[in-house]
Amino acid sequence: HGHEDHTGDVLKIAKRCDATVVANYEIAEYFAAQGAKAHGMNPGGGHNFPFGRVKLTIAHHTSSVEAGLKPIYLGVPCGILVQADGKTLYHAGDTAVFMDMQLIGRAGIDIALLPIGDNYTMGPEDAVTALDFLRPKVAVPMHYNTWPVIAQDANAFAARAAPAGHTVKVLAPGATLEV
């Protein structure tokens, strides 16, 4: 989605790395108009890229940039499924839990990145429900502890998910996880 906490460095990175911005149609066009290479898509659509396949999914959130007095609408928010090197990653984006996550889980997800911050996205309780729907091999919590209103204990979330058979890896900023 278009919020600055997700798009803040996109243009600078895309230009520096000669990378293609893959996003919903409106976000792709927004960055293309500023000189970035872009590939626009919509939820439900997929595309084969040289590195693998990308499919956008629905997400329930908002999507604008410059949210002050004159926000620019940047299309529907999305999640993303990336299939590459025989693995499937699902980045839920900023979203609430929704029943269609059961369909997304049919992709055989190796790793799922789920927001747990509450207030703007699903919280820990709903994220456990999302894990029940998605059934990933590993989940990584995200979108928490950036501001006081979304403060969460990610280790408590992992402990809450464990009895239902979910593996949750809490990563420190800058840490990596090999799948």
Secondary structure, DSSP 8 states (H G I E B T S, - for coil): ---HHHHTTHHHHHHHHT-EEEEEHHHHHHHHTTT-EEEEE-TT-EEEETTEEEEEEE--S--EES-SSS-EE----EEEEEEETTEEEEE--S----TTHHHHHTTT-SEEEEE---TTS--HHHHHHHHHHH--SEEEEES-SSSGGG---HHHHHHHHGGGT--B----TT-----
